[in-house]
Amino acid sequence: MVVDALDRLQSSFAGCETLAFADLSTQMILVTNSTTASPRETLDALCKEAALTLGTKGKIAVGSDQSATAIVSGQDQLRVFMRASQEPSDVLCCVCQPDVDVVEFLPAARACLEQISGGA
């Protein structure tokens, strides 16, 4: 089910390269969907960046409170991190091309995360 939801999201956005469902309490990637071969170290770094930008239980690294969404933009990619509303340790890590339609991608990614996290 998680894989199917990630597949649907990725196929809806040509600029979406990697999706990873992670658990911030353990800082582990649980399921990935990627158009590129991502070594384990790259996925681990993605999860650490999610923990840094969103904050973890008892640790707020950026800002004054834990965040629900964080966007990190670079020249060659856009990384989006989202925290599930009902399970704060469940996060979706997204690596996209910089030209992905963010206005359409963000609500679609949020819906995917909430579906995966809620088990629906």
N, C-alpha and C positions, 0 to 999 in steps of 0.2 A: 503494500500500500504506500509506504513512504517513497519507494523508488518510483512508483507510478505517478505520484503527485509531483515529484521532482522532474520526471520526464516531461510531463505536461507543461510545467512552467518553462523548462528549458526550450522545448520545441516551439513555444509561443513567442520567444524573443531570440532572434538570430544573433544578437550581440552577447548573449549569456553563455559564458564559457565554462564556469564551474559553479555548482551548487553543493553546499555541504550542510547537513543537519548535524548539529553538535550539542553536547551537554557541557555547559560552562562549569557546573559543579565539579566535574572531573577533568575539564578542559580536553575533551576527546571528541574527535569527529566520529559520528556514528554511521552515517551513510553519505556517499558522495555520488554526484552525477557530473561528468565532465566531458567536454569535447576534446580535451587535451590530456596527455599523460602527466599527471601531477604526482611527483614523488611524495612519500609519506612526510618528509621534512617540510615540504611546501604546505601540505594540509595542516600539519601541526602549527606552523607559523601563522597560518590563517586563523586557526582557533585561538592562538595567543593574542592576535591582533583584535579579535572579537572581544576577548576578555578585557583587554586594555581599553578599547573604545567604549564598550557598553558598561563595564564594571562587573564585578562578581560579588557574591554575597559577602558583605563586610569589607569589600575593597572597591573603592571608587577611584579610578585612575585619572579620568578626564572629567572636568566639570565638578558640580557639587552634589550630584545624585546619579543613580544608575539611569542609563538611557534605554529607550525602547528601540531606537533606530540610530545608526551611525553610517555616514557615507564618507569614504576616503577616496579622493580623486587624484589620479596621477596622469602623466602624459599618455601612457599606453593601456591603462585600465582603470576601472571604477570598481571599488569594493564596497559592498553594502552588507551591513550586519543588522539583524533584527532579533529582538527578544520576544518570545511568545507572551501573550497577555496573561494567561492562566498558569503557565509554568515558566517562571523567570529564568530557569536554567536552560531551557530549550531555546536554541538560537539557529537562525539560518544565515549562513555565510555565502555571499554571492560574489563572484568575480565576473565582471562584464567588460566588454569593449567600451571605450569612452563615449561612443555614439549611441549607446542603448537609449531607448526612449524611457527616461527615468520617470516621467509623469505617469506612464502606463505600467512600467515595471514595478514600482513600489507597491501599489495596491494589490497587484497580482501576486507578488512575493509574500506580502502580508497574509493574504488569504491562504496561500499554500502552507505557510508556517503554522497558521492557526489550525488548519485541517490536520496537518501532521502531528502537531503537539496535542491536539484534542483527541486524536485517534479516530476521527470521523471518516 
